[in-house]
Each structure stands twice: as C-alpha cells, then as structure tokens.
Amino acid sequence: MTARTRSIVTASIAAAIGLAILLSLGTWQVQRMTWKQTLIATLDARIDQPPQALPPRTTWASLTQADSEYARVKFTATLLPGEAFVYTAGSSLRSDITGQGYWVFAPARLDDGATVLVNRGFVPTDRKAPATRVAGAPGAPLEIVGYLRWPESRGMFAPTDDVKANVFFTRDPKTMAAANGWTIDAPFYVDQELPVPAGGLPKPGRIEVKLPNNHWQYAITWYGLALALIGVYGAWLAGRLRRRPAP
C-alpha cells in the first residue's frame, strides 16, 4: 500500500467516524425535541385543568414527580405558625414576580392531621419580616388551590443556606423542616395559587411552565457540521486523487 493510499484510508476512516458522531448527535436532538414537546404539552394540560382534590395521604408514597408535578389541586388546611424563606431573584414560572425577594414557606395541617409544606407566595426583601404584613398572617382554615411540586436538588453553585436567618437557596422541604423543627408528612410541597391573603402578601399566583425547547436549533447545528465535514472531506479527497503520486 502506497503512502498516498494509506493517507486516504486513514482520513476516510476518521471522516466516517466524525460523520457518524455528528449525525447521531443531530438525531438525538430531534428525539429530545419530540420528548420536550410532549412534556410541555403534558405540563400545560395539568396546569390548565380544574383543581382536583389533593390525593389522599395513603397514596403519597406512590406519587412520582414525572406523573404528578404541576398537578393543580385544592384542599382545606390550617396554616401553622412559622415561616421559612427561599431567596429568589425573579421567577421563570411567574411573570408577575420581578426583582429580589423570598418565597414564604409554611406548614399547613390538613383535616386528617397530616402536614404539607405550602409555598404561600412571594414577598419583596423589605417585607420579609412577618410584622410588616400582619394582615396576611395565618388564621382560620383555608381552601387552598395550588400546584404539586417536588423538592429541588441543590445545584453545584447554590449558596450555603443561612439557617440562622432562616433563609434557604433551594426548595427543599426536609431542610426547611429540620431547621424549624417542623414535621412534614408529604413528599411534595404545594405552590399556592389561591386565596390571596388580606393585604396581598405573601403574593400567590398562577404559574406558567416555560421550558426552553431549543433542540431543533441544536439538531440543525449538528447536521450542518456533518454536511460541512462531507464537503471538506470531498474537497480534500478530490485534490488528493488529482495529485500525481511521487515517483
């Protein structure tokens, strides 16, 4: 085998491997696009449905995030004393929330005695102290309408929780409960939509799922690179074949 033939074979193998990788990445992005479209449609349907009764306590252990996240529910509960605060710089799910502030979490006792953690809504930084929003303090039992949510995983760059100030940086009911001495029975928490408390704070509200779906652009990028590779390889091969072999 001549040196020219060996170089052509080597380059052809490398180009074939590169082409296979680029095509597989493009196809994977198309599959991800289909999956994301289905997920968005499913979550939108859950959010738009009329609120259903909160699943009974006996079924909580079998609920999964994939099957129940963002399900719209309603239940009667009494908000218990105490609050925990999750810092936020705005919300991707609530267009009415801008600027820095806190999500106010509080335990709520159901009629059967079980306790669920409720995200009552948003307060700006200067209204964090309960004394600044006495009108919205817990009182009589409420019919709460909201959305089932699952605990967040702590990100690599999430700040350390300030337990002394009762400020947290992930929505983790277990962490908040442990810091405040609460007993929480539900594996989920509830983002409150209604009712709006007297005085308007904490500010609950309707959420919108806005998941990014850029997979088609990513697929075009990978397929475009595959076409570019074919073009570059074809031009190189044509030039190589036209070149006269060295004597």
KOLLOGU-657840 format. One record per residue (C-alpha): residue in one letter; x, y, z. Coordinates in steps of 0.25 Angstrom, whole numbers, plus 5000, padded with zeros to 4 digits. Example, Ala and Ser with C-alpha at 12.3 -4.5 7.8 and 13.67 -1.06 7.14 Angstrom:
a504949825031s505549965029
***
This chain:
m500050005000t500650134996a500750255005r499650334998t498750214999r498950205014s498750345016i497350335008v496950215016t497350285029a496650415026s495350335021i495250255034a495450385042a494350455034a493450335035i493550335050g493350485051l492150485042a491550365050i491650445063l491150575057l489950505051s489650435064l489650565072g488750625062t487750515063w487850515078q487450655078v486250625069q485850515079r486050615090m485150715083t484050615082w484150585097k484150725101q482950765093t482150645099l482650695113i482250835111a480850795106t480650705118l481050805128d480150915121a479050815122r479250795137i479350945140d478050975131q477150865137p476150905148p476750875162q476550735167a476550685181l477850665188p478250525187p477950445200r479150425209t479150275207t479550305192w480650405195a481750295195s481350255181l481350395175t482450425165q483050555160a482850505146d481350475148s480950585157e481850705156y480950835154a479650765156r478650865161v478050825174k477150885185f476950855199t476550915213a477650935223t478051025234l479451095233l480251075245p481151175252g482551195246e483151225233a484451195224f484951275213v485551235200y486351345193t485951375178a486351485168g485151465160s484351355155s484351275141l482951225145r482251355150s482351475140d481751555151i483051535160t484151625157g485351675166q485951605178g485151555190y484751425196w483751305195v483051295208f482851145212a481951105224p481450975229a479950945227r479150845235l478050765227d476750715233d477350575235g478550635243a479550615232t480450735230v480850795216l481850905213v481251015205n481951125197r481051235201g481651335191f482651445189v483051555197p484051665194t485251675202d484751795211r483451715214k484151585219a483851615234p482451565237a482251695245t482251765232r481051685227v480151655239a478851655230g479351535223a479651455236p479151315237g477751295243a476551215241p476551095232l476651125217e476251055204i477651055197v477751045182g479151015177y480150925169l480850805174r482350825173w483550735177p484850775184e485950835177s487350775177r488450865182g489250925170m490750925170f490751075171a489651095181p490051175193t490051115206d488751125214d488751235225v488051155235k488151255246a487451355237n486451245233v486851275218f487051165208f487451155194t486751025189r485350985191d485550865200p484450835210k485350745218t486450845220m485450955224a484650865233a485950815240a486350965242n485051005248g484650875256w483450845247t482950705244i482550705229d481850575224a481650605209p482850575200f482450695191y482050835194v480950925189d481151055181q479951135185e479151205175l477951245183p477451305192v478151435192p478351475207a477851605212g478851715209g479351635197l480551575203p481151475202k480751485188p480251355182g479851335167r479651255155i480951195149e481351165135v482251055130k483251115120l484251005118p485351045107n485250965095n486450995086h486650855081w486350875067q487450985066y488450895072a488050785062i488250875051t489550915056w490050765057y489450735043g490150855038l491450815043a491250685037l491050745023a492250835025l493050715029i492550645016g492950765008v494350785014y494650635012g494150624998a494950744994w496150685001l495950554994a495750614980g497050694982r497850574987l497350484975r497750584965r499150604971r500150514963p500850414972a502250444975p503250364966
***
